[in-house]
Amino acid sequence: MTQRLLLNVNEVASLLGCGRTYVYGMIQRGELPIMKLGRLTRVPRCAVEDYVRRCVDDDLAGRSAAVRGGMING
């Protein structure tokens, strides 16, 4: 089965494990781009994947900096 390229807000919320309101907030803050198809709001699947990748990269960079700065032991 092929994955759809565009997701609705409920599908994005389900993938990220959060609520619709949070996803709409992400859209308002510019964290997720949208496409309007008439009245429909869609989020490109690749944008959701990129968002998760950026969050993981930022988290890893923050942890690495904390280790270098001596804030985290181990």
MDAnalysis code that builds the backbone (N, CA, C; Angstrom):
import MDAnalysis as mda
import numpy as np

u = mda.Universe.empty(222, n_residues=74, atom_resindex=np.repeat(np.arange(74), 3), trajectory=True)
u.add_TopologyAttr("name", ["N", "CA", "C"] * 74)
u.add_TopologyAttr("resid", np.arange(1, 75))
u.add_TopologyAttr("resname", ["MET", "THR", "GLN", "ARG", "LEU", "LEU", "LEU", "ASN", "VAL", "ASN", "GLU", "VAL", "ALA", "SER", "LEU", "LEU", "GLY", "CYS", "GLY", "ARG", "THR", "TYR", "VAL", "TYR", "GLY", "MET", "ILE", "GLN", "ARG", "GLY", "GLU", "LEU", "PRO", "ILE", "MET", "LYS", "LEU", "GLY", "ARG", "LEU", "THR", "ARG", "VAL", "PRO", "ARG", "CYS", "ALA", "VAL", "GLU", "ASP", "TYR", "VAL", "ARG", "ARG", "CYS", "VAL", "ASP", "ASP", "ASP", "LEU", "ALA", "GLY", "ARG", "SER", "ALA", "ALA", "VAL", "ARG", "GLY", "GLY", "MET", "ILE", "ASN", "GLY"])
u.atoms.positions = np.array([
    [0.839, -1.187, 0.000],
    [0.000, 0.000, 0.000],
    [0.882, 1.248, 0.000],
    [0.605, 2.178, -0.870],
    [1.402, 3.395, -0.946],
    [0.920, 4.413, 0.073],
    [1.845, 5.212, 0.556],
    [1.493, 6.252, 1.515],
    [1.071, 7.504, 0.762],
    [0.019, 8.147, 1.266],
    [-0.458, 9.373, 0.637],
    [0.557, 10.480, 0.868],
    [0.666, 11.370, -0.100],
    [1.609, 12.480, -0.019],
    [1.111, 13.606, 0.868],
    [-0.211, 13.783, 0.926],
    [-0.803, 14.864, 1.712],
    [-1.669, 14.284, 2.819],
    [-1.521, 14.853, 4.017],
    [-2.246, 14.368, 5.186],
    [-3.175, 15.445, 5.702],
    [-4.308, 15.033, 6.267],
    [-5.153, 16.019, 6.923],
    [-4.649, 16.226, 8.355],
    [-5.190, 17.200, 9.040],
    [-4.697, 17.563, 10.371],
    [-4.865, 16.406, 11.353],
    [-5.975, 15.681, 11.263],
    [-6.173, 14.529, 12.150],
    [-5.097, 13.468, 11.942],
    [-4.730, 13.236, 10.692],
    [-3.693, 12.240, 10.390],
    [-2.332, 12.689, 10.917],
    [-2.028, 13.974, 10.777],
    [-0.768, 14.503, 11.305],
    [-0.742, 14.339, 12.826],
    [-1.838, 14.687, 13.481],
    [-1.923, 14.550, 14.934],
    [-1.717, 13.093, 15.356],
    [-2.307, 12.191, 14.627],
    [-2.160, 10.772, 14.936],
    [-0.713, 10.319, 14.767],
    [-0.072, 10.738, 13.688],
    [1.327, 10.368, 13.454],
    [2.250, 10.903, 14.541],
    [1.994, 12.130, 14.981],
    [2.864, 12.765, 15.972],
    [2.459, 12.429, 17.408],
    [1.303, 11.834, 17.572],
    [0.846, 11.493, 18.912],
    [0.425, 12.704, 19.723],
    [-0.197, 13.659, 19.053],
    [-0.654, 14.867, 19.737],
    [-2.080, 15.173, 19.279],
    [-2.622, 16.285, 19.710],
    [-3.976, 16.655, 19.343],
    [-4.029, 17.569, 18.128],
    [-5.233, 17.696, 17.585],
    [-5.448, 18.569, 16.423],
    [-5.098, 20.018, 16.740],
    [-5.454, 20.464, 17.948],
    [-5.195, 21.852, 18.331],
    [-3.704, 22.142, 18.307],
    [-2.921, 21.191, 18.770],
    [-1.461, 21.365, 18.762],
    [-0.949, 21.461, 17.319],
    [-1.477, 20.623, 16.435],
    [-1.064, 20.664, 15.027],
    [-1.428, 22.015, 14.413],
    [-2.634, 22.515, 14.689],
    [-3.007, 23.834, 14.171],
    [-2.067, 24.912, 14.710],
    [-1.625, 24.775, 15.949],
    [-0.650, 25.709, 16.511],
    [0.678, 25.637, 15.781],
    [1.105, 24.436, 15.451],
    [2.345, 24.258, 14.691],
    [2.228, 24.946, 13.332],
    [1.071, 24.833, 12.724],
    [0.833, 25.478, 11.427],
    [0.878, 26.991, 11.599],
    [0.223, 27.514, 12.633],
    [0.207, 28.966, 12.895],
    [1.610, 29.502, 13.147],
    [2.443, 28.720, 13.852],
    [3.809, 29.146, 14.166],
    [4.761, 28.971, 12.983],
    [4.279, 28.372, 11.905],
    [5.124, 28.168, 10.729],
    [6.020, 26.945, 10.831],
    [5.747, 26.069, 11.790],
    [6.557, 24.866, 11.950],
    [6.198, 23.798, 10.924],
    [4.974, 23.843, 10.429],
    [4.522, 22.914, 9.390],
    [3.876, 23.708, 8.265],
    [4.334, 23.504, 7.044],
    [3.680, 24.168, 5.909],
    [2.395, 23.437, 5.544],
    [1.490, 24.152, 4.939],
    [0.230, 23.535, 4.508],
    [-0.008, 23.818, 3.036],
    [-0.897, 23.042, 2.482],
    [-1.430, 23.283, 1.143],
    [-2.933, 23.384, 1.302],
    [-3.528, 24.380, 0.678],
    [-4.989, 24.499, 0.673],
    [-5.485, 23.944, -0.652],
    [-6.395, 23.002, -0.565],
    [-7.051, 22.437, -1.741],
    [-8.522, 22.797, -1.615],
    [-8.864, 23.954, -2.152],
    [-10.202, 24.474, -1.920],
    [-10.317, 24.821, -0.452],
    [-11.268, 24.208, 0.249],
    [-11.435, 24.448, 1.685],
    [-10.620, 23.482, 2.540],
    [-9.998, 22.508, 1.909],
    [-9.270, 21.479, 2.639],
    [-7.864, 21.951, 2.999],
    [-7.448, 21.649, 4.212],
    [-6.087, 21.934, 4.658],
    [-5.323, 20.623, 4.664],
    [-4.212, 20.599, 3.971],
    [-3.389, 19.395, 3.902],
    [-1.945, 19.738, 4.235],
    [-1.271, 18.786, 4.871],
    [0.140, 18.939, 5.228],
    [0.909, 17.886, 4.442],
    [1.950, 18.299, 3.712],
    [2.748, 17.302, 2.998],
    [3.410, 16.327, 3.981],
    [3.322, 15.047, 3.684],
    [3.934, 14.023, 4.541],
    [5.414, 14.312, 4.748],
    [6.105, 14.736, 3.701],
    [7.538, 15.004, 3.829],
    [7.808, 16.143, 4.819],
    [6.865, 17.085, 4.955],
    [7.041, 18.182, 5.916],
    [6.952, 17.658, 7.346],
    [6.073, 16.691, 7.585],
    [5.970, 16.081, 8.908],
    [7.251, 15.313, 9.218],
    [7.738, 14.561, 8.253],
    [8.975, 13.805, 8.441],
    [10.155, 14.737, 8.679],
    [10.226, 15.847, 7.929],
    [11.296, 16.838, 8.120],
    [11.215, 17.473, 9.505],
    [10.007, 17.761, 9.976],
    [9.825, 18.351, 11.297],
    [10.376, 17.421, 12.378],
    [10.036, 16.144, 12.288],
    [10.521, 15.173, 13.276],
    [12.036, 15.074, 13.207],
    [12.580, 15.040, 12.009],
    [14.034, 14.953, 11.829],
    [14.725, 16.166, 12.457],
    [14.168, 17.366, 12.230],
    [14.753, 18.588, 12.812],
    [14.703, 18.540, 14.328],
    [13.598, 18.076, 14.875],
    [13.462, 17.998, 16.339],
    [14.478, 17.033, 16.931],
    [14.662, 15.901, 16.279],
    [15.634, 14.917, 16.761],
    [17.034, 15.499, 16.658],
    [17.352, 16.128, 15.533],
    [18.674, 16.732, 15.355],
    [18.927, 17.813, 16.399],
    [17.923, 18.662, 16.657],
    [18.067, 19.727, 17.652],
    [18.263, 19.138, 19.039],
    [17.523, 18.088, 19.353],
    [17.644, 17.448, 20.655],
    [19.031, 16.839, 20.826],
    [19.506, 16.162, 19.787],
    [20.834, 15.558, 19.863],
    [21.915, 16.621, 19.977],
    [21.761, 17.719, 19.249],
    [22.744, 18.805, 19.321],
    [22.740, 19.428, 20.715],
    [21.559, 19.590, 21.307],
    [21.462, 20.139, 22.650],
    [22.099, 19.234, 23.680],
    [21.881, 17.941, 23.541],
    [22.485, 16.988, 24.471],
    [23.993, 16.967, 24.316],
    [24.457, 17.036, 23.074],
    [25.890, 17.030, 22.824],
    [26.549, 18.263, 23.439],
    [25.910, 19.421, 23.283],
    [26.447, 20.651, 23.852],
    [26.447, 20.573, 25.377],
    [25.415, 19.977, 25.956],
    [25.340, 19.853, 27.409],
    [26.443, 18.942, 27.936],
    [26.734, 17.871, 27.197],
    [27.807, 16.952, 27.603],
    [29.152, 17.675, 27.523],
    [29.370, 18.392, 26.428],
    [30.638, 19.134, 26.277],
    [30.781, 20.198, 27.347],
    [29.675, 20.788, 27.741],
    [29.714, 21.853, 28.749],
    [29.751, 21.328, 30.170],
    [29.725, 19.997, 30.321],
    [29.801, 19.394, 31.633],
    [28.480, 19.386, 32.391],
    [27.380, 19.667, 31.681],
    [26.073, 19.713, 32.349],
    [25.496, 18.318, 32.568],
    [25.900, 17.364, 31.743],
    [25.386, 15.998, 31.862],
    [26.575, 15.075, 32.109],
    [26.462, 14.252, 33.100],
    [27.520, 13.262, 33.380],
    [27.152, 11.949, 32.734],
    [28.109, 11.322, 32.132],
    [27.870, 9.994, 31.586],
    [27.875, 10.007, 30.144],
])
